[in-house]
Amino acid sequence: MSTPHEIDPRAAGDPRNVYPSDEQFYMSDRPADCVLPEDRPRGGGPTEPVKHRSSWATVMMIVGIILLILFGIALFP
């Protein structure tokens, strides 16, 4: 079967067996200007450096969690 969409050659004259090409099918619901702007442009202008929390804040948070666990063990043996 050399016809597109594997149509039975005996039904080739049937008007219901008229199919658009792949390009026509996929372009049927697209607008004329189907190029979308980038939502995350590459490269570009100056950027601000990323601000991380200081290492002291992280150390204090870990110490606070450890102390909370130790107090919990000491108060509720």
Number of C-alpha atoms within 10 A of each C-alpha: 8 8 9 9 11 8 13 12 10 7 10 12 9 8 8 8 12 11 11 10 10 8 8 10 11 10 11 9 8 10 8 7 6 8 8 6 7 7 6 6 7 7 7 6 5 6 7 5 6 6 6 6 8 8 9 9 10 11 10 11 12 12 12 12 11 12 12 12 11 12 12 11 10 9 7 7 6
